[in-house]
Amino acid sequence: MSNEQFDKQSKALREFFIFTYFKTKECKNNHNDLIQNIIKKSYNDATMMGAYNTLLNKELSEKSYSAYCKATKLIMKKIYNVKVNRSTQESFDKWHEKTCGKIIGCYDGVNSNKSIFTYGNAQKWLNMALKYLWLLGNLPNDIKEELLHAPIDSYILQKLWNLKAEGVTCSADTFYYKGNSWSKISDYNDYFDLQKVIRVMAKQGGKTVIEQENEAWIEMAIERKRSLAHKRETKGVKHET
């Protein structure tokens, strides 16, 4: 394959990825639309597969939408804030914790009686937005790949459980850290403890944290797909006999 053919295929792949995932086309005139759609897709990643939406009644659903709109603007503003220092791991970590706290603050009306939107949701939302920007090569200049956190979800907890990481448990094919599923993590320190474990793994493998997470996520997704297929086949055999 010539360089010209490779470039054409890479461009087509990028355009297909952007439209399939973010329902828009990349061009100079709609950069903000792309970022907004990335944040929207990241929100779905953070809430659709967890328990968040199942806990909302009609009244809270209205408050949740208002909170979502507020948090979306906040995330875009925070990611592209050129006035904040995020050039080191320590400064990025502080920015990350503060930003997650502010995202949760947008949900005060939803969380008035009990914690429904958690640090588990907030970290997944922010981290997935940054991961998508990383995949597209669109991270802000001061946010380097090596600073990024791993989005914590059930796939990553499963990988850590396979590696016998402390505090990670499994019950009925659901994975927990200190007794909480990822979407129920309510303490940022618990979330950050998981980041520390993943950083050690990444360093040992000569990878960045986000590279380590990406590989682990795909590995666990394949493992689950095979496991589910095996269960269906086994169930089918039992049914036939």
C-alpha beads as a LAMMPS data file, in Angstrom:
LAMMPS data file: protein, C-alpha beads

241 atoms
240 bonds

1 atom types
1 bond types

-500.0 500.0 xlo xhi
-500.0 500.0 ylo yhi
-500.0 500.0 zlo zhi

Masses

1 110.0

Atoms # bond

1 1 1 0.000 0.000 0.000
2 1 1 1.378 3.403 -0.981
3 1 1 1.567 6.314 1.446
4 1 1 -1.169 8.049 -0.531
5 1 1 -3.495 5.043 -0.241
6 1 1 -2.724 4.717 3.464
7 1 1 -3.520 8.393 4.032
8 1 1 -6.817 8.050 2.153
9 1 1 -7.833 5.007 4.181
10 1 1 -6.808 6.680 7.445
11 1 1 -8.905 9.722 6.547
12 1 1 -11.889 7.525 5.647
13 1 1 -11.500 5.548 8.882
14 1 1 -11.397 8.752 10.928
15 1 1 -14.472 10.169 9.195
16 1 1 -16.361 6.900 9.682
17 1 1 -15.363 6.692 13.362
18 1 1 -16.428 10.280 14.029
19 1 1 -19.795 9.917 12.323
20 1 1 -20.549 6.470 13.778
21 1 1 -19.696 7.465 17.343
22 1 1 -20.472 11.159 17.437
23 1 1 -23.075 11.633 14.671
24 1 1 -21.288 14.542 13.050
25 1 1 -18.581 15.357 10.532
26 1 1 -15.244 16.920 11.382
27 1 1 -14.622 20.315 9.836
28 1 1 -13.395 23.721 10.940
29 1 1 -16.894 25.189 11.047
30 1 1 -18.353 22.644 13.472
31 1 1 -15.498 21.919 15.900
32 1 1 -17.696 22.862 18.863
33 1 1 -20.424 20.520 17.614
34 1 1 -17.922 17.662 17.561
35 1 1 -16.752 18.420 21.104
36 1 1 -20.345 18.655 22.358
37 1 1 -21.187 15.325 20.735
38 1 1 -18.084 13.758 22.260
39 1 1 -19.223 14.946 25.686
40 1 1 -22.745 13.624 25.000
41 1 1 -21.401 10.205 23.978
42 1 1 -19.204 10.170 27.086
43 1 1 -22.249 10.944 29.242
44 1 1 -24.038 7.927 27.787
45 1 1 -20.971 5.812 28.553
46 1 1 -21.086 7.069 32.137
47 1 1 -24.795 6.564 32.802
48 1 1 -26.484 4.146 30.407
49 1 1 -24.794 0.956 31.625
50 1 1 -24.772 1.817 35.330
51 1 1 -27.607 2.181 37.816
52 1 1 -27.969 5.953 37.433
53 1 1 -30.956 6.122 35.075
54 1 1 -32.829 3.331 36.869
55 1 1 -32.875 5.430 40.052
56 1 1 -34.550 8.449 38.459
57 1 1 -38.263 9.113 38.797
58 1 1 -40.075 11.585 36.522
59 1 1 -39.318 14.609 38.725
60 1 1 -35.652 13.707 39.052
61 1 1 -35.422 13.019 35.311
62 1 1 -36.295 16.665 34.636
63 1 1 -33.704 17.794 37.166
64 1 1 -31.198 15.367 35.676
65 1 1 -31.591 16.871 32.201
66 1 1 -31.030 20.357 33.589
67 1 1 -27.955 19.094 35.450
68 1 1 -26.705 17.373 32.299
69 1 1 -26.923 20.612 30.286
70 1 1 -25.097 22.510 33.016
71 1 1 -22.410 19.840 33.392
72 1 1 -21.863 19.605 29.622
73 1 1 -20.995 23.299 29.452
74 1 1 -18.811 22.918 32.533
75 1 1 -16.830 19.999 31.093
76 1 1 -16.156 21.798 27.823
77 1 1 -15.057 24.892 29.709
78 1 1 -12.819 22.912 32.056
79 1 1 -11.163 20.858 29.327
80 1 1 -10.349 23.928 27.250
81 1 1 -9.387 26.190 30.150
82 1 1 -6.036 27.632 29.079
83 1 1 -5.564 29.450 32.386
84 1 1 -5.125 26.337 34.517
85 1 1 -1.818 24.498 34.971
86 1 1 -2.027 20.814 33.973
87 1 1 1.513 20.265 32.730
88 1 1 2.557 17.767 35.424
89 1 1 0.892 14.613 36.741
90 1 1 0.335 16.235 40.119
91 1 1 -1.288 19.353 38.664
92 1 1 -3.409 17.287 36.270
93 1 1 -4.563 15.036 39.115
94 1 1 -5.608 18.056 41.176
95 1 1 -7.460 19.511 38.185
96 1 1 -9.162 16.170 37.597
97 1 1 -10.383 15.828 41.187
98 1 1 -11.645 19.406 41.257
99 1 1 -13.416 19.008 37.917
100 1 1 -15.138 15.786 39.003
101 1 1 -16.296 17.570 42.146
102 1 1 -17.764 20.396 40.088
103 1 1 -19.533 17.927 37.786
104 1 1 -21.161 16.315 40.811
105 1 1 -22.043 19.799 42.055
106 1 1 -24.182 20.256 38.936
107 1 1 -26.292 17.357 40.223
108 1 1 -27.083 18.794 43.656
109 1 1 -30.791 18.845 42.778
110 1 1 -30.685 15.191 41.786
111 1 1 -28.584 14.134 44.780
112 1 1 -30.586 16.110 47.361
113 1 1 -31.884 13.044 49.232
114 1 1 -29.291 10.410 48.354
115 1 1 -26.215 10.086 46.189
116 1 1 -27.418 9.047 42.729
117 1 1 -24.860 10.716 40.472
118 1 1 -21.507 9.708 41.963
119 1 1 -17.774 10.127 41.504
120 1 1 -18.004 6.847 39.609
121 1 1 -20.262 8.528 37.047
122 1 1 -18.283 11.782 37.010
123 1 1 -14.900 10.138 36.422
124 1 1 -16.275 7.967 33.621
125 1 1 -17.825 11.002 31.925
126 1 1 -14.694 13.150 32.119
127 1 1 -12.254 10.334 31.389
128 1 1 -14.169 9.081 28.352
129 1 1 -14.372 12.599 26.912
130 1 1 -10.598 12.885 27.272
131 1 1 -10.078 9.395 25.849
132 1 1 -12.105 10.208 22.735
133 1 1 -10.144 13.435 22.287
134 1 1 -6.929 11.433 22.656
135 1 1 -8.050 8.902 20.039
136 1 1 -8.797 11.759 17.642
137 1 1 -5.564 13.607 18.424
138 1 1 -7.582 16.587 19.672
139 1 1 -6.422 16.908 23.279
140 1 1 -5.638 20.450 24.441
141 1 1 -1.913 21.162 24.120
142 1 1 -1.292 21.125 27.873
143 1 1 -2.983 17.747 28.449
144 1 1 -0.477 15.102 27.419
145 1 1 -1.323 11.455 26.798
146 1 1 0.836 10.278 29.684
147 1 1 -1.211 12.343 32.163
148 1 1 -4.599 10.817 31.336
149 1 1 -6.520 8.649 33.788
150 1 1 -8.099 5.296 32.973
151 1 1 -11.910 5.386 32.791
152 1 1 -13.030 2.996 35.525
153 1 1 -15.867 0.642 34.620
154 1 1 -16.803 -3.023 35.018
155 1 1 -14.364 -4.142 32.320
156 1 1 -11.429 -2.527 34.087
157 1 1 -12.559 -3.866 37.461
158 1 1 -12.770 -7.315 35.863
159 1 1 -9.200 -6.993 34.593
160 1 1 -8.026 -5.940 38.044
161 1 1 -9.953 -8.829 39.607
162 1 1 -8.241 -11.236 37.200
163 1 1 -4.940 -9.831 38.458
164 1 1 -6.094 -10.260 42.070
165 1 1 -5.901 -6.532 42.834
166 1 1 -6.604 -5.731 46.470
167 1 1 -10.172 -4.645 47.210
168 1 1 -11.629 -5.876 43.911
169 1 1 -14.251 -8.614 44.244
170 1 1 -16.753 -10.410 42.036
171 1 1 -20.270 -11.686 42.738
172 1 1 -22.689 -13.040 40.120
173 1 1 -20.522 -11.694 37.277
174 1 1 -20.584 -8.179 38.748
175 1 1 -17.311 -6.590 39.824
176 1 1 -16.832 -4.357 42.842
177 1 1 -14.200 -2.213 44.489
178 1 1 -14.524 -2.018 48.272
179 1 1 -18.068 -3.338 47.915
180 1 1 -19.171 -0.844 45.250
181 1 1 -19.719 -1.293 41.535
182 1 1 -17.928 1.366 39.486
183 1 1 -21.033 3.568 39.188
184 1 1 -21.492 3.498 42.964
185 1 1 -18.014 4.731 43.865
186 1 1 -18.779 7.781 45.999
187 1 1 -15.299 8.568 47.336
188 1 1 -12.737 10.127 44.990
189 1 1 -9.922 8.601 47.054
190 1 1 -11.247 5.106 46.264
191 1 1 -11.290 5.986 42.578
192 1 1 -7.769 7.391 42.757
193 1 1 -6.493 4.271 44.533
194 1 1 -7.513 2.323 41.435
195 1 1 -5.611 4.778 39.244
196 1 1 -2.484 4.131 41.292
197 1 1 -2.789 0.383 40.700
198 1 1 -3.261 0.904 36.954
199 1 1 -0.273 3.262 36.829
200 1 1 1.945 0.533 38.252
201 1 1 0.613 -1.929 35.661
202 1 1 1.177 0.558 32.838
203 1 1 4.706 1.377 33.954
204 1 1 5.619 -2.305 34.163
205 1 1 4.333 -2.800 30.627
206 1 1 6.043 0.286 29.227
207 1 1 2.718 1.898 28.354
208 1 1 0.812 5.017 29.274
209 1 1 -2.205 4.551 31.531
210 1 1 -4.671 5.249 28.720
211 1 1 -2.899 2.736 26.449
212 1 1 -3.043 0.159 29.238
213 1 1 -6.744 0.840 29.795
214 1 1 -7.562 0.658 26.101
215 1 1 -5.876 -2.725 25.705
216 1 1 -7.412 -4.093 28.915
217 1 1 -10.905 -2.889 27.982
218 1 1 -10.779 -4.598 24.581
219 1 1 -9.338 -7.765 26.133
220 1 1 -12.146 -7.953 28.708
221 1 1 -14.831 -7.146 26.129
222 1 1 -13.633 -10.075 23.997
223 1 1 -13.463 -12.338 27.058
224 1 1 -17.045 -11.465 28.030
225 1 1 -18.327 -11.989 24.511
226 1 1 -16.766 -15.449 24.389
227 1 1 -18.070 -16.282 27.862
228 1 1 -21.591 -15.216 26.914
229 1 1 -21.455 -17.231 23.692
230 1 1 -20.270 -20.281 25.637
231 1 1 -23.123 -19.932 28.146
232 1 1 -25.663 -19.680 25.337
233 1 1 -24.225 -22.725 23.601
234 1 1 -24.229 -24.693 26.857
235 1 1 -27.797 -23.660 27.586
236 1 1 -28.815 -24.678 24.076
237 1 1 -27.235 -28.112 24.472
238 1 1 -29.019 -28.652 27.788
239 1 1 -32.308 -27.601 26.219
240 1 1 -31.889 -30.069 23.340
241 1 1 -31.117 -32.986 25.659

Bonds

1 1 1 2
2 1 2 3
3 1 3 4
4 1 4 5
5 1 5 6
6 1 6 7
7 1 7 8
8 1 8 9
9 1 9 10
10 1 10 11
11 1 11 12
12 1 12 13
13 1 13 14
14 1 14 15
15 1 15 16
16 1 16 17
17 1 17 18
18 1 18 19
19 1 19 20
20 1 20 21
21 1 21 22
22 1 22 23
23 1 23 24
24 1 24 25
25 1 25 26
26 1 26 27
27 1 27 28
28 1 28 29
29 1 29 30
30 1 30 31
31 1 31 32
32 1 32 33
33 1 33 34
34 1 34 35
35 1 35 36
36 1 36 37
37 1 37 38
38 1 38 39
39 1 39 40
40 1 40 41
41 1 41 42
42 1 42 43
43 1 43 44
44 1 44 45
45 1 45 46
46 1 46 47
47 1 47 48
48 1 48 49
49 1 49 50
50 1 50 51
51 1 51 52
52 1 52 53
53 1 53 54
54 1 54 55
55 1 55 56
56 1 56 57
57 1 57 58
58 1 58 59
59 1 59 60
60 1 60 61
61 1 61 62
62 1 62 63
63 1 63 64
64 1 64 65
65 1 65 66
66 1 66 67
67 1 67 68
68 1 68 69
69 1 69 70
70 1 70 71
71 1 71 72
72 1 72 73
73 1 73 74
74 1 74 75
75 1 75 76
76 1 76 77
77 1 77 78
78 1 78 79
79 1 79 80
80 1 80 81
81 1 81 82
82 1 82 83
83 1 83 84
84 1 84 85
85 1 85 86
86 1 86 87
87 1 87 88
88 1 88 89
89 1 89 90
90 1 90 91
91 1 91 92
92 1 92 93
93 1 93 94
94 1 94 95
95 1 95 96
96 1 96 97
97 1 97 98
98 1 98 99
99 1 99 100
100 1 100 101
101 1 101 102
102 1 102 103
103 1 103 104
104 1 104 105
105 1 105 106
106 1 106 107
107 1 107 108
108 1 108 109
109 1 109 110
110 1 110 111
111 1 111 112
112 1 112 113
113 1 113 114
114 1 114 115
115 1 115 116
116 1 116 117
117 1 117 118
118 1 118 119
119 1 119 120
120 1 120 121
121 1 121 122
122 1 122 123
123 1 123 124
124 1 124 125
125 1 125 126
126 1 126 127
127 1 127 128
128 1 128 129
129 1 129 130
130 1 130 131
131 1 131 132
132 1 132 133
133 1 133 134
134 1 134 135
135 1 135 136
136 1 136 137
137 1 137 138
138 1 138 139
139 1 139 140
140 1 140 141
141 1 141 142
142 1 142 143
143 1 143 144
144 1 144 145
145 1 145 146
146 1 146 147
147 1 147 148
148 1 148 149
149 1 149 150
150 1 150 151
151 1 151 152
152 1 152 153
153 1 153 154
154 1 154 155
155 1 155 156
156 1 156 157
157 1 157 158
158 1 158 159
159 1 159 160
160 1 160 161
161 1 161 162
162 1 162 163
163 1 163 164
164 1 164 165
165 1 165 166
166 1 166 167
167 1 167 168
168 1 168 169
169 1 169 170
170 1 170 171
171 1 171 172
172 1 172 173
173 1 173 174
174 1 174 175
175 1 175 176
176 1 176 177
177 1 177 178
178 1 178 179
179 1 179 180
180 1 180 181
181 1 181 182
182 1 182 183
183 1 183 184
184 1 184 185
185 1 185 186
186 1 186 187
187 1 187 188
188 1 188 189
189 1 189 190
190 1 190 191
191 1 191 192
192 1 192 193
193 1 193 194
194 1 194 195
195 1 195 196
196 1 196 197
197 1 197 198
198 1 198 199
199 1 199 200
200 1 200 201
201 1 201 202
202 1 202 203
203 1 203 204
204 1 204 205
205 1 205 206
206 1 206 207
207 1 207 208
208 1 208 209
209 1 209 210
210 1 210 211
211 1 211 212
212 1 212 213
213 1 213 214
214 1 214 215
215 1 215 216
216 1 216 217
217 1 217 218
218 1 218 219
219 1 219 220
220 1 220 221
221 1 221 222
222 1 222 223
223 1 223 224
224 1 224 225
225 1 225 226
226 1 226 227
227 1 227 228
228 1 228 229
229 1 229 230
230 1 230 231
231 1 231 232
232 1 232 233
233 1 233 234
234 1 234 235
235 1 235 236
236 1 236 237
237 1 237 238
238 1 238 239
239 1 239 240
240 1 240 241
